[in-house]
Amino acid sequence: MPRLSKCFKLVVFVFMMYVFFGFALSYADSTDELLNAAYNGRVDAVNYYLDNGVSINSTDEGGRTALMTASIGGRNEVIRLLMSRGASIDARDDKSGTALHAAAHAGHVETVRLLLNYGANIYTKADHSMTVLMLAAIGGSLETVRLLIEKGADIYARAENGKTASTFAYEAGFSDIGKILQ
């Protein structure tokens, strides 16, 4: 009987582990890779994962989608790709936040504009009744706050604790934003 090479034995071993124990790249790992690629602006990798069966609206342990991570990173090219392939614009994470909440908090004004153009709901609230405008105020992006006001965000809305976007801005040390929200 011929001797088998070590390489061949390794291949057989890996195959047997896969067949008998299901050792393979798990769906969760693929989802995490998709979300990381979206956050890092890797359009090629995002396409790869979507083309190979990862659901466009799959979530990580925090309920975040690829659209949300792309929004956190301000990755507009990835956002356009995801929207063209059917991403849910108003999907919510475990804290009821959306991609628009994420982009506003991160201060990515052009990403906020893009998401609004795709139909993101400016009035949606995350946990504790936090509005998109409140998160933009906490994030400290004056440009983002101005855009949201221009698009009709409610400057008088109150979170569960009774605070307005203006109050949150002042508490975060952004008095310039607090003033325009009064």
OpenMM code with the backbone's topology and positions (N, CA, C; nanometers):
from openmm import Vec3, app, unit

residues = "MET PRO ARG LEU SER LYS CYS PHE LYS LEU VAL VAL PHE VAL PHE MET MET TYR VAL PHE PHE GLY PHE ALA LEU SER TYR ALA ASP SER THR ASP GLU LEU LEU ASN ALA ALA TYR ASN GLY ARG VAL ASP ALA VAL ASN TYR TYR LEU ASP ASN GLY VAL SER ILE ASN SER THR ASP GLU GLY GLY ARG THR ALA LEU MET THR ALA SER ILE GLY GLY ARG ASN GLU VAL ILE ARG LEU LEU MET SER ARG GLY ALA SER ILE ASP ALA ARG ASP ASP LYS SER GLY THR ALA LEU HIS ALA ALA ALA HIS ALA GLY HIS VAL GLU THR VAL ARG LEU LEU LEU ASN TYR GLY ALA ASN ILE TYR THR LYS ALA ASP HIS SER MET THR VAL LEU MET LEU ALA ALA ILE GLY GLY SER LEU GLU THR VAL ARG LEU LEU ILE GLU LYS GLY ALA ASP ILE TYR ALA ARG ALA GLU ASN GLY LYS THR ALA SER THR PHE ALA TYR GLU ALA GLY PHE SER ASP ILE GLY LYS ILE LEU GLN".split()
positions = [
    Vec3(0.0846, -0.1173, 0.0000),
    Vec3(0.0000, 0.0000, 0.0000),
    Vec3(0.0891, 0.1236, 0.0000),
    Vec3(0.0633, 0.2181, -0.0920),
    Vec3(0.1481, 0.3363, -0.1001),
    Vec3(0.1293, 0.4257, 0.0217),
    Vec3(0.2355, 0.4952, 0.0556),
    Vec3(0.2299, 0.5885, 0.1685),
    Vec3(0.1642, 0.7183, 0.1226),
    Vec3(0.0772, 0.7719, 0.2045),
    Vec3(0.0092, 0.8972, 0.1727),
    Vec3(0.0918, 1.0150, 0.2242),
    Vec3(0.0967, 1.1199, 0.1472),
    Vec3(0.1730, 1.2378, 0.1891),
    Vec3(0.1056, 1.3044, 0.3087),
    Vec3(0.1842, 1.3770, 0.3841),
    Vec3(0.1312, 1.4487, 0.5008),
    Vec3(0.0261, 1.5507, 0.4579),
    Vec3(0.0492, 1.6146, 0.3456),
    Vec3(-0.0446, 1.7149, 0.2951),
    Vec3(-0.1791, 1.6497, 0.2635),
    Vec3(-0.1734, 1.5348, 0.1959),
    Vec3(-0.2960, 1.4648, 0.1619),
    Vec3(-0.3703, 1.4219, 0.2883),
    Vec3(-0.2977, 1.3730, 0.3871),
    Vec3(-0.3591, 1.3321, 0.5139),
    Vec3(-0.4280, 1.4498, 0.5817),
    Vec3(-0.3654, 1.5656, 0.5751),
    Vec3(-0.4244, 1.6862, 0.6349),
    Vec3(-0.5542, 1.7227, 0.5634),
    Vec3(-0.5525, 1.7170, 0.4321),
    Vec3(-0.6729, 1.7481, 0.3542),
    Vec3(-0.7849, 1.6510, 0.3903),
    Vec3(-0.7524, 1.5225, 0.3986),
    Vec3(-0.8525, 1.4219, 0.4348),
    Vec3(-0.9055, 1.4487, 0.5762),
    Vec3(-0.8159, 1.4798, 0.6682),
    Vec3(-0.8565, 1.5085, 0.8055),
    Vec3(-0.9540, 1.6267, 0.8102),
    Vec3(-0.9197, 1.7359, 0.7421),
    Vec3(-1.0064, 1.8548, 0.7410),
    Vec3(-1.1408, 1.8207, 0.6793),
    Vec3(-1.1389, 1.7458, 0.5703),
    Vec3(-1.2635, 1.7059, 0.5066),
    Vec3(-1.3493, 1.6223, 0.6018),
    Vec3(-1.2891, 1.5284, 0.6700),
    Vec3(-1.3622, 1.4423, 0.7633),
    Vec3(-1.4198, 1.5245, 0.8797),
    Vec3(-1.3444, 1.6202, 0.9279),
    Vec3(-1.3946, 1.7065, 1.0350),
    Vec3(-1.5163, 1.7842, 0.9864),
    Vec3(-1.5085, 1.8287, 0.8630),
    Vec3(-1.6201, 1.9027, 0.8050),
    Vec3(-1.7431, 1.8126, 0.7917),
    Vec3(-1.7230, 1.6940, 0.7361),
    Vec3(-1.8337, 1.6015, 0.7115),
    Vec3(-1.8972, 1.5552, 0.8422),
    Vec3(-1.8150, 1.5157, 0.9374),
    Vec3(-1.8692, 1.4564, 1.0591),
    Vec3(-1.9057, 1.5560, 1.1680),
    Vec3(-1.8384, 1.6672, 1.1726),
    Vec3(-1.8617, 1.7603, 1.2823),
    Vec3(-1.9100, 1.8977, 1.2367),
    Vec3(-1.9181, 1.9193, 1.1063),
    Vec3(-1.9679, 2.0468, 1.0565),
    Vec3(-1.8707, 2.1609, 1.0754),
    Vec3(-1.7414, 2.1317, 1.0868),
    Vec3(-1.6437, 2.2380, 1.1023),
    Vec3(-1.6319, 2.3110, 0.9692),
    Vec3(-1.6729, 2.4323, 0.9676),
    Vec3(-1.6644, 2.5158, 0.8478),
    Vec3(-1.6810, 2.6598, 0.8916),
    Vec3(-1.6587, 2.7487, 0.7992),
    Vec3(-1.6805, 2.8893, 0.8281),
    Vec3(-1.8282, 2.9055, 0.8587),
    Vec3(-1.8587, 2.9466, 0.9774),
    Vec3(-1.9984, 2.9562, 1.0168),
    Vec3(-2.0636, 3.0783, 0.9558),
    Vec3(-2.1951, 3.0761, 0.9546),
    Vec3(-2.2721, 3.1882, 0.9035),
    Vec3(-2.2403, 3.3128, 0.9846),
    Vec3(-2.2267, 3.2970, 1.1165),
    Vec3(-2.1952, 3.4116, 1.2023),
    Vec3(-2.0609, 3.4719, 1.1638),
    Vec3(-1.9618, 3.3875, 1.1371),
    Vec3(-1.8314, 3.4383, 1.0960),
    Vec3(-1.8424, 3.5143, 0.9650),
    Vec3(-1.9196, 3.4609, 0.8708),
    Vec3(-1.9384, 3.5274, 0.7421),
    Vec3(-2.0096, 3.6606, 0.7604),
    Vec3(-2.1076, 3.6644, 0.8482),
    Vec3(-2.1774, 3.7895, 0.8760),
    Vec3(-2.0809, 3.8914, 0.9342),
    Vec3(-1.9996, 3.8492, 1.0299),
    Vec3(-1.9021, 3.9414, 1.0886),
    Vec3(-1.8061, 3.9938, 0.9828),
    Vec3(-1.7645, 3.9072, 0.8916),
    Vec3(-1.6743, 3.9497, 0.7840),
    Vec3(-1.7430, 4.0503, 0.6926),
    Vec3(-1.8695, 4.0264, 0.6616),
    Vec3(-1.9458, 4.1211, 0.5794),
    Vec3(-1.9538, 4.2567, 0.6486),
    Vec3(-1.9874, 4.2563, 0.7762),
    Vec3(-2.0000, 4.3817, 0.8495),
    Vec3(-1.8666, 4.4548, 0.8601),
    Vec3(-1.7587, 4.3811, 0.8801),
    Vec3(-1.6260, 4.4431, 0.8842),
    Vec3(-1.5893, 4.5027, 0.7487),
    Vec3(-1.6189, 4.4303, 0.6425),
    Vec3(-1.5899, 4.4813, 0.5083),
    Vec3(-1.6695, 4.6081, 0.4809),
    Vec3(-1.7954, 4.6104, 0.5226),
    Vec3(-1.8796, 4.7294, 0.5025),
    Vec3(-1.8241, 4.8477, 0.5811),
    Vec3(-1.7862, 4.8244, 0.7058),
    Vec3(-1.7310, 4.9316, 0.7899),
    Vec3(-1.6034, 4.9892, 0.7294),
    Vec3(-1.5212, 4.9019, 0.6735),
    Vec3(-1.3921, 4.9438, 0.6183),
    Vec3(-1.3996, 4.9913, 0.4732),
    Vec3(-1.5202, 4.9933, 0.4153),
    Vec3(-1.5368, 5.0442, 0.2799),
    Vec3(-1.4885, 4.9512, 0.1711),
    Vec3(-1.4820, 4.8228, 0.1977),
    Vec3(-1.4312, 4.7234, 0.1032),
    Vec3(-1.5440, 4.6732, 0.0127),
    Vec3(-1.5739, 4.7507, -0.0900),
    Vec3(-1.6823, 4.7182, -0.1823),
    Vec3(-1.6638, 4.5789, -0.2418),
    Vec3(-1.5409, 4.5457, -0.2815),
    Vec3(-1.5141, 4.4145, -0.3405),
    Vec3(-1.5481, 4.3017, -0.2437),
    Vec3(-1.5098, 4.3178, -0.1189),
    Vec3(-1.5374, 4.2139, -0.0190),
    Vec3(-1.6869, 4.2060, 0.0121),
    Vec3(-1.7535, 4.3203, 0.0200),
    Vec3(-1.8980, 4.3201, 0.0447),
    Vec3(-1.9682, 4.2436, -0.0675),
    Vec3(-1.9321, 4.2735, -0.1908),
    Vec3(-1.9891, 4.2009, -0.3045),
    Vec3(-1.9623, 4.0512, -0.2934),
    Vec3(-1.8401, 4.0145, -0.2563),
    Vec3(-1.8028, 3.8737, -0.2432),
    Vec3(-1.8940, 3.8024, -0.1438),
    Vec3(-1.9095, 3.8597, -0.0247),
    Vec3(-1.9915, 3.7930, 0.0771),
    Vec3(-2.1377, 3.7843, 0.0351),
    Vec3(-2.1887, 3.8900, -0.0264),
    Vec3(-2.3274, 3.8869, -0.0718),
    Vec3(-2.3454, 3.7861, -0.1851),
    Vec3(-2.2486, 3.7819, -0.2760),
    Vec3(-2.2558, 3.6860, -0.3868),
    Vec3(-2.2434, 3.5414, -0.3393),
    Vec3(-2.1880, 3.5212, -0.2203),
    Vec3(-2.1674, 3.3864, -0.1683),
    Vec3(-2.2626, 3.3506, -0.0548),
    Vec3(-2.3787, 3.4140, -0.0560),
    Vec3(-2.4870, 3.3678, 0.0291),
    Vec3(-2.5084, 3.4355, 0.1630),
    Vec3(-2.4260, 3.5321, 0.1989),
    Vec3(-2.4522, 3.6009, 0.3255),
    Vec3(-2.5686, 3.6965, 0.3024),
    Vec3(-2.6678, 3.6889, 0.3876),
    Vec3(-2.7862, 3.7743, 0.3733),
    Vec3(-2.7491, 3.9205, 0.3930),
    Vec3(-2.8020, 4.0047, 0.3075),
    Vec3(-2.7703, 4.1474, 0.3125),
    Vec3(-2.8150, 4.2115, 0.4435),
    Vec3(-2.9171, 4.1566, 0.5071),
    Vec3(-2.9679, 4.2127, 0.6325),
    Vec3(-2.9329, 4.1269, 0.7536),
    Vec3(-2.8335, 4.0385, 0.7381),
    Vec3(-2.7908, 3.9578, 0.8528),
    Vec3(-2.7285, 4.0503, 0.9570),
    Vec3(-2.7321, 4.0059, 1.0822),
    Vec3(-2.6889, 4.0918, 1.1924),
    Vec3(-2.5815, 4.0260, 1.2773),
    Vec3(-2.5058, 4.1116, 1.3457),
    Vec3(-2.4090, 4.0622, 1.4429),
    Vec3(-2.4773, 4.0471, 1.5780),
    Vec3(-2.4004, 4.0206, 1.6818),
    Vec3(-2.4584, 3.9980, 1.8143),
    Vec3(-2.5293, 4.1202, 1.8703),
    Vec3(-2.5010, 4.2373, 1.8184),
    Vec3(-2.5688, 4.3601, 1.8622),
    Vec3(-2.6848, 4.3997, 1.7732),
    Vec3(-2.7151, 4.3146, 1.6748),
    Vec3(-2.8250, 4.3429, 1.5844),
    Vec3(-2.7892, 4.4386, 1.4714),
    Vec3(-2.6617, 4.4708, 1.4567),
    Vec3(-2.6186, 4.5637, 1.3520),
    Vec3(-2.6088, 4.4935, 1.2172),
    Vec3(-2.6510, 4.5647, 1.1127),
    Vec3(-2.6426, 4.5157, 0.9757),
    Vec3(-2.5220, 4.5778, 0.9058),
    Vec3(-2.4935, 4.5302, 0.7862),
    Vec3(-2.3848, 4.5880, 0.7063),
    Vec3(-2.4128, 4.7343, 0.6751),
    Vec3(-2.5397, 4.7684, 0.6518),
    Vec3(-2.5742, 4.9083, 0.6248),
    Vec3(-2.5415, 4.9956, 0.7452),
    Vec3(-2.5658, 4.9451, 0.8639),
    Vec3(-2.5346, 5.0214, 0.9852),
    Vec3(-2.3844, 5.0410, 1.0011),
    Vec3(-2.3065, 4.9342, 0.9803),
    Vec3(-2.1619, 4.9488, 0.9985),
    Vec3(-2.1015, 5.0376, 0.8907),
    Vec3(-2.1547, 5.0297, 0.7690),
    Vec3(-2.1080, 5.1203, 0.6635),
    Vec3(-2.1415, 5.2648, 0.6998),
    Vec3(-2.2561, 5.2853, 0.7628),
    Vec3(-2.2983, 5.4200, 0.8029),
    Vec3(-2.2122, 5.4743, 0.9155),
    Vec3(-2.1759, 5.3885, 1.0100),
    Vec3(-2.0863, 5.4297, 1.1183),
    Vec3(-1.9533, 5.4757, 1.0599),
    Vec3(-1.9067, 5.4050, 0.9572),
    Vec3(-1.7794, 5.4379, 0.8951),
    Vec3(-1.7873, 5.5461, 0.7880),
    Vec3(-1.9088, 5.5909, 0.7553),
    Vec3(-1.9234, 5.6917, 0.6513),
    Vec3(-1.8857, 5.6393, 0.5137),
    Vec3(-1.9130, 5.5141, 0.4874),
    Vec3(-1.8730, 5.4478, 0.3631),
    Vec3(-1.9854, 5.4549, 0.2595),
    Vec3(-1.9974, 5.5698, 0.1950),
    Vec3(-2.1093, 5.5949, 0.1047),
    Vec3(-2.1125, 5.5033, -0.0170),
    Vec3(-1.9982, 5.4653, -0.0686),
    Vec3(-1.9961, 5.3753, -0.1837),
    Vec3(-2.0541, 5.2390, -0.1444),
    Vec3(-2.0202, 5.1927, -0.0262),
    Vec3(-2.0754, 5.0653, 0.0218),
    Vec3(-2.2254, 5.0797, 0.0460),
    Vec3(-2.2666, 5.1925, 0.1000),
    Vec3(-2.4093, 5.2157, 0.1250),
    Vec3(-2.4866, 5.2101, -0.0066),
    Vec3(-2.4347, 5.2743, -0.1095),
    Vec3(-2.5012, 5.2703, -0.2405),
    Vec3(-2.5131, 5.1255, -0.2907),
    Vec3(-2.4058, 5.0502, -0.2757),
    Vec3(-2.4081, 4.9095, -0.3165),
    Vec3(-2.5141, 4.8327, -0.2380),
    Vec3(-2.5128, 4.8471, -0.1071),
    Vec3(-2.6079, 4.7738, -0.0233),
    Vec3(-2.7519, 4.8114, -0.0560),
    Vec3(-2.7772, 4.9388, -0.0788),
    Vec3(-2.9129, 4.9817, -0.1122),
    Vec3(-2.9539, 4.9267, -0.2496),
    Vec3(-2.8601, 4.9211, -0.3432),
    Vec3(-2.8926, 4.8682, -0.4759),
    Vec3(-2.9230, 4.7189, -0.4700),
    Vec3(-2.8757, 4.6539, -0.3654),
    Vec3(-2.8968, 4.5089, -0.3525),
    Vec3(-3.0066, 4.4739, -0.2529),
    Vec3(-3.0795, 4.5776, -0.2052),
    Vec3(-3.1981, 4.5511, -0.1241),
    Vec3(-3.1831, 4.5591, 0.0263),
    Vec3(-3.0828, 4.6295, 0.0758),
    Vec3(-3.0681, 4.6444, 0.2209),
    Vec3(-3.1894, 4.7175, 0.2791),
    Vec3(-3.2259, 4.6815, 0.3993),
    Vec3(-3.3378, 4.7456, 0.4681),
    Vec3(-3.2907, 4.8776, 0.5294),
    Vec3(-3.3446, 4.9879, 0.4812),
    Vec3(-3.3011, 5.1209, 0.5241),
    Vec3(-3.3343, 5.1480, 0.6708),
    Vec3(-3.4427, 5.0937, 0.7196),
    Vec3(-3.4841, 5.1221, 0.8572),
    Vec3(-3.4726, 5.0009, 0.9500),
    Vec3(-3.3844, 4.9056, 0.9159),
    Vec3(-3.3589, 4.7932, 1.0071),
    Vec3(-3.3088, 4.8498, 1.1399),
    Vec3(-3.3409, 4.7804, 1.2479),
    Vec3(-3.3047, 4.8285, 1.3820),
    Vec3(-3.2115, 4.7299, 1.4509),
    Vec3(-3.1169, 4.7867, 1.5258),
    Vec3(-3.0270, 4.7023, 1.6047),
    Vec3(-3.0901, 4.6733, 1.7407),
    Vec3(-3.0150, 4.6135, 1.8310),
    Vec3(-3.0693, 4.5746, 1.9614),
    Vec3(-3.1088, 4.6926, 2.0496),
    Vec3(-3.0648, 4.8117, 2.0133),
    Vec3(-3.1018, 4.9327, 2.0886),
    Vec3(-3.1992, 5.0183, 2.0078),
    Vec3(-3.2603, 4.9570, 1.9085),
    Vec3(-3.3578, 5.0196, 1.8196),
    Vec3(-3.2991, 5.1290, 1.7319),
    Vec3(-3.1677, 5.1318, 1.7192),
    Vec3(-3.1041, 5.2300, 1.6324),
    Vec3(-3.1049, 5.1835, 1.4878),
    Vec3(-3.1002, 5.2797, 1.3970),
    Vec3(-3.0974, 5.2524, 1.2537),
    Vec3(-2.9643, 5.3003, 1.1955),
    Vec3(-2.9459, 5.2773, 1.0676),
    Vec3(-2.8266, 5.3277, 0.9988),
    Vec3(-2.8215, 5.4800, 1.0080),
    Vec3(-2.9369, 5.5452, 1.0009),
    Vec3(-2.9405, 5.6914, 1.0112),
    Vec3(-2.8954, 5.7379, 1.1493),
    Vec3(-2.9387, 5.6698, 1.2540),
    Vec3(-2.8915, 5.7023, 1.3893),
    Vec3(-2.7395, 5.6920, 1.3956),
    Vec3(-2.6861, 5.5834, 1.3395),
    Vec3(-2.5423, 5.5589, 1.3450),
    Vec3(-2.4644, 5.6676, 1.2711),
    Vec3(-2.5083, 5.7022, 1.1511),
    Vec3(-2.4390, 5.8043, 1.0717),
    Vec3(-2.4470, 5.9410, 1.1384),
    Vec3(-2.5630, 5.9727, 1.1947),
    Vec3(-2.5803, 6.1028, 1.2606),
    Vec3(-2.4902, 6.1134, 1.3828),
    Vec3(-2.4865, 6.0092, 1.4630),
    Vec3(-2.4024, 6.0107, 1.5831),
    Vec3(-2.2549, 6.0199, 1.5471),
    Vec3(-2.2157, 5.9538, 1.4380),
    Vec3(-2.0762, 5.9576, 1.3936),
    Vec3(-2.0404, 6.0891, 1.3240),
    Vec3(-2.1417, 6.1687, 1.2915),
    Vec3(-2.1168, 6.2989, 1.2308),
    Vec3(-2.0857, 6.2957, 1.0827),
    Vec3(-2.1299, 6.1921, 1.0133),
    Vec3(-2.1050, 6.1807, 0.8699),
    Vec3(-2.2194, 6.2478, 0.7932),
    Vec3(-2.2073, 6.3774, 0.7715),
    Vec3(-2.3160, 6.4557, 0.7128),
    Vec3(-2.3553, 6.4059, 0.5740),
    Vec3(-2.2593, 6.3708, 0.4905),
    Vec3(-2.2936, 6.3230, 0.3563),
    Vec3(-2.3602, 6.1854, 0.3617),
    Vec3(-2.3236, 6.1052, 0.4584),
    Vec3(-2.3886, 5.9755, 0.4757),
    Vec3(-2.5326, 5.9958, 0.5229),
    Vec3(-2.5525, 6.0894, 0.6146),
    Vec3(-2.6885, 6.1216, 0.6606),
    Vec3(-2.7720, 6.1679, 0.5414),
    Vec3(-2.7162, 6.2570, 0.4610),
    Vec3(-2.7871, 6.3067, 0.3428),
    Vec3(-2.8236, 6.1903, 0.2489),
    Vec3(-2.7280, 6.1019, 0.2248),
    Vec3(-2.7498, 5.9868, 0.1373),
    Vec3(-2.8608, 5.8972, 0.1905),
    Vec3(-2.8566, 5.8653, 0.3184),
    Vec3(-2.9592, 5.7787, 0.3780),
    Vec3(-3.0974, 5.8438, 0.3723),
    Vec3(-3.1033, 5.9738, 0.3964),
    Vec3(-3.2314, 6.0449, 0.3846),
    Vec3(-3.2824, 6.0392, 0.2408),
    Vec3(-3.1918, 6.0527, 0.1444),
    Vec3(-3.2311, 6.0438, 0.0034),
    Vec3(-3.2836, 5.9049, -0.0318),
    Vec3(-3.2359, 5.8029, 0.0381),
    Vec3(-3.2858, 5.6665, 0.0166),
    Vec3(-3.4150, 5.6399, 0.0941),
    Vec3(-3.4606, 5.7379, 0.1705),
    Vec3(-3.5878, 5.7236, 0.2402),
    Vec3(-3.5798, 5.6891, 0.3872),
    Vec3(-3.4634, 5.7046, 0.4485),
    Vec3(-3.4528, 5.6780, 0.5926),
    Vec3(-3.5474, 5.7712, 0.6683),
    Vec3(-3.6066, 5.7192, 0.7729),
    Vec3(-3.7048, 5.7939, 0.8527),
    Vec3(-3.6347, 5.8846, 0.9535),
    Vec3(-3.6447, 6.0140, 0.9319),
    Vec3(-3.5800, 6.1122, 1.0184),
    Vec3(-3.6448, 6.1175, 1.1575),
    Vec3(-3.7673, 6.0684, 1.1696),
    Vec3(-3.8416, 6.0776, 1.2964),
    Vec3(-3.8317, 5.9520, 1.3822),
    Vec3(-3.7647, 5.8498, 1.3341),
    Vec3(-3.7553, 5.7256, 1.4098),
    Vec3(-3.6759, 5.7467, 1.5386),
    Vec3(-3.7140, 5.6726, 1.6408),
    Vec3(-3.6484, 5.6856, 1.7712),
    Vec3(-3.5832, 5.5544, 1.8109),
    Vec3(-3.4670, 5.5657, 1.8715),
    Vec3(-3.3968, 5.4499, 1.9267),
    Vec3(-3.4407, 5.4318, 2.0724),
    Vec3(-3.3734, 5.3421, 2.1428),
    Vec3(-3.4049, 5.3210, 2.2843),
    Vec3(-3.4070, 5.4531, 2.3598),
    Vec3(-3.4908, 5.4581, 2.4589),
    Vec3(-3.5055, 5.5752, 2.5454),
    Vec3(-3.5551, 5.6968, 2.4679),
    Vec3(-3.6219, 5.6713, 2.3545),
    Vec3(-3.6787, 5.7754, 2.2688),
    Vec3(-3.5743, 5.8722, 2.2149),
    Vec3(-3.4547, 5.8199, 2.1909),
    Vec3(-3.3480, 5.9035, 2.1358),
    Vec3(-3.3713, 5.9237, 1.9858),
    Vec3(-3.3786, 6.0492, 1.9453),
    Vec3(-3.3991, 6.0808, 1.8044),
    Vec3(-3.2652, 6.0883, 1.7311),
    Vec3(-3.2743, 6.0890, 1.6006),
    Vec3(-3.1560, 6.1041, 1.5170),
    Vec3(-3.0878, 6.2374, 1.5492),
    Vec3(-3.1675, 6.3421, 1.5656),
    Vec3(-3.1137, 6.4751, 1.5969),
    Vec3(-3.0411, 6.4747, 1.7312),
    Vec3(-3.0950, 6.4082, 1.8299),
    Vec3(-3.0292, 6.4007, 1.9614),
    Vec3(-2.8926, 6.3350, 1.9492),
    Vec3(-2.8849, 6.2261, 1.8730),
    Vec3(-2.7577, 6.1574, 1.8574),
    Vec3(-2.6577, 6.2408, 1.7786),
    Vec3(-2.7063, 6.3163, 1.6811),
    Vec3(-2.6175, 6.4077, 1.6075),
    Vec3(-2.5647, 6.5160, 1.7010),
    Vec3(-2.6501, 6.5664, 1.7884),
    Vec3(-2.6088, 6.6702, 1.8841),
    Vec3(-2.5034, 6.6164, 1.9808),
    Vec3(-2.5233, 6.4959, 2.0285),
    Vec3(-2.4261, 6.4328, 2.1185),
    Vec3(-2.2945, 6.4081, 2.0454),
    Vec3(-2.3040, 6.3719, 1.9174),
    Vec3(-2.1850, 6.3463, 1.8365),
    Vec3(-2.1050, 6.4712, 1.8038),
    Vec3(-2.1696, 6.5864, 1.8103),
    Vec3(-2.0979, 6.7124, 1.7944),
    Vec3(-2.0772, 6.7631, 1.6532),
    Vec3(-2.1506, 6.7109, 1.5566),
    Vec3(-2.1351, 6.7590, 1.4190),
    Vec3(-2.2389, 6.8667, 1.3893),
    Vec3(-2.1934, 6.9907, 1.3894),
    Vec3(-2.2818, 7.1044, 1.3620),
    Vec3(-2.3444, 7.0925, 1.2230),
    Vec3(-2.2659, 7.0502, 1.1248),
    Vec3(-2.3171, 7.0329, 0.9886),
    Vec3(-2.4303, 6.9310, 0.9828),
    Vec3(-2.4124, 6.8207, 1.0538),
    Vec3(-2.5148, 6.7158, 1.0554),
    Vec3(-2.6409, 6.7668, 1.1232),
    Vec3(-2.6256, 6.8365, 1.2335),
    Vec3(-2.7411, 6.8929, 1.3047),
    Vec3(-2.8157, 6.9896, 1.2134),
    Vec3(-2.7427, 7.0768, 1.1455),
    Vec3(-2.8070, 7.1736, 1.0545),
    Vec3(-2.8834, 7.1023, 0.9430),
    Vec3(-2.8232, 6.9977, 0.8867),
    Vec3(-2.8906, 6.9223, 0.7808),
    Vec3(-3.0203, 6.8615, 0.8330),
    Vec3(-3.0149, 6.8014, 0.9498),
    Vec3(-3.1346, 6.7374, 1.0056),
    Vec3(-3.2444, 6.8397, 1.0339),
    Vec3(-3.2069, 6.9570, 1.0823),
    Vec3(-3.3060, 7.0629, 1.1051),
    Vec3(-3.3673, 7.1049, 0.9720),
    Vec3(-3.2826, 7.1242, 0.8722),
    Vec3(-3.3285, 7.1623, 0.7381),
    Vec3(-3.4255, 7.0602, 0.6814),
    Vec3(-3.4032, 6.9320, 0.7118),
    Vec3(-3.4878, 6.8239, 0.6604),
    Vec3(-3.6114, 6.7984, 0.7459),
    Vec3(-3.6270, 6.8779, 0.8531),
    Vec3(-3.7501, 6.8698, 0.9313),
    Vec3(-3.7432, 6.7963, 1.0630),
    Vec3(-3.6246, 6.7685, 1.1132),
    Vec3(-3.6142, 6.7010, 1.2438),
    Vec3(-3.6780, 6.7882, 1.3523),
    Vec3(-3.7422, 6.7240, 1.4465),
    Vec3(-3.8128, 6.7932, 1.5551),
    Vec3(-3.7154, 6.8350, 1.6642),
    Vec3(-3.6881, 6.9647, 1.6745),
    Vec3(-3.5932, 7.0123, 1.7757),
    Vec3(-3.6539, 7.0119, 1.9157),
    Vec3(-3.7847, 6.9967, 1.9248),
    Vec3(-3.8522, 6.9977, 2.0558),
    Vec3(-3.8800, 6.8579, 2.1106),
    Vec3(-3.8486, 6.7555, 2.0347),
    Vec3(-3.8721, 6.6172, 2.0810),
    Vec3(-3.7951, 6.5926, 2.2101),
    Vec3(-3.8531, 6.5099, 2.2949),
    Vec3(-3.7905, 6.4786, 2.4239),
    Vec3(-3.7653, 6.3288, 2.4353),
    Vec3(-3.6505, 6.2969, 2.4907),
    Vec3(-3.6176, 6.1577, 2.5208),
    Vec3(-3.6964, 6.1152, 2.6441),
    Vec3(-3.6885, 5.9894, 2.6802),
    Vec3(-3.7606, 5.9398, 2.7985),
    Vec3(-3.7252, 6.0165, 2.9248),
    Vec3(-3.6019, 6.0653, 2.9318),
    Vec3(-3.5586, 6.1393, 3.0506),
    Vec3(-3.5987, 6.2865, 3.0462),
    Vec3(-3.6736, 6.3272, 2.9440),
    Vec3(-3.7235, 6.4633, 2.9322),
    Vec3(-3.6285, 6.5606, 2.8635),
    Vec3(-3.5107, 6.5140, 2.8262),
    Vec3(-3.4125, 6.6034, 2.7650),
    Vec3(-3.4385, 6.6198, 2.6153),
    Vec3(-3.4024, 6.7386, 2.5656),
    Vec3(-3.4113, 6.7674, 2.4225),
    Vec3(-3.2723, 6.7552, 2.3601),
    Vec3(-3.2670, 6.7655, 2.2298),
    Vec3(-3.1383, 6.7620, 2.1590),
    Vec3(-3.0477, 6.8750, 2.2085),
    Vec3(-3.1058, 6.9898, 2.2353),
    Vec3(-3.0282, 7.1034, 2.2859),
    Vec3(-2.9619, 7.0695, 2.4195),
    Vec3(-3.0373, 7.0103, 2.5085),
    Vec3(-2.9833, 6.9721, 2.6389),
    Vec3(-2.8685, 6.8726, 2.6227),
    Vec3(-2.8887, 6.7735, 2.5370),
    Vec3(-2.7832, 6.6748, 2.5133),
    Vec3(-2.6572, 6.7410, 2.4570),
    Vec3(-2.6751, 6.8370, 2.3667),
    Vec3(-2.5595, 6.9061, 2.3081),
    Vec3(-2.4819, 6.9814, 2.4152),
    Vec3(-2.5518, 7.0554, 2.4988),
    Vec3(-2.4845, 7.1296, 2.6070),
    Vec3(-2.4118, 7.0342, 2.7013),
    Vec3(-2.4781, 6.9248, 2.7376),
    Vec3(-2.4167, 6.8282, 2.8289),
    Vec3(-2.2924, 6.7627, 2.7688),
    Vec3(-2.2901, 6.7493, 2.6363),
    Vec3(-2.1752, 6.6888, 2.5693),
    Vec3(-2.0647, 6.7910, 2.5421),
    Vec3(-2.0910, 6.9166, 2.5781),
    Vec3(-1.9901, 7.0212, 2.5602),
    Vec3(-1.9947, 7.0910, 2.4260),
    Vec3(-2.1069, 7.0794, 2.3555),
    Vec3(-2.1200, 7.1428, 2.2248),
    Vec3(-2.2198, 7.2579, 2.2325),
    Vec3(-2.1771, 7.3674, 2.2955),
    Vec3(-2.2673, 7.4812, 2.3168),
    Vec3(-2.3105, 7.5454, 2.1857),
    Vec3(-2.2261, 7.5439, 2.0838),
    Vec3(-2.2641, 7.6002, 1.9542),
    Vec3(-2.3841, 7.5250, 1.8969),
    Vec3(-2.3860, 7.3956, 1.9136),
    Vec3(-2.4989, 7.3152, 1.8669),
    Vec3(-2.6188, 7.3375, 1.9578),
    Vec3(-2.5962, 7.3420, 2.0868),
    Vec3(-2.7043, 7.3660, 2.1820),
    Vec3(-2.7780, 7.4951, 2.1510),
    Vec3(-2.7058, 7.5985, 2.1130),
    Vec3(-2.7674, 7.7289, 2.0842),
    Vec3(-2.8584, 7.7231, 1.9617),
    Vec3(-2.8142, 7.6563, 1.8552),
    Vec3(-2.9004, 7.6551, 1.7364),
    Vec3(-3.0217, 7.5637, 1.7529),
    Vec3(-3.0178, 7.4795, 1.8551),
    Vec3(-3.1303, 7.3887, 1.8810),
    Vec3(-3.2333, 7.4474, 1.9779),
    Vec3(-3.2090, 7.5668, 2.0251),
    Vec3(-3.3053, 7.6285, 2.1190),
    Vec3(-3.4189, 7.6971, 2.0469),
] * unit.nanometer
topology = app.Topology()
chain = topology.addChain("A")
for resn in residues:
    res = topology.addResidue(resn, chain)
    for name in ("N", "CA", "C"):
        topology.addAtom(name, app.Element.getBySymbol(name[0]), res)
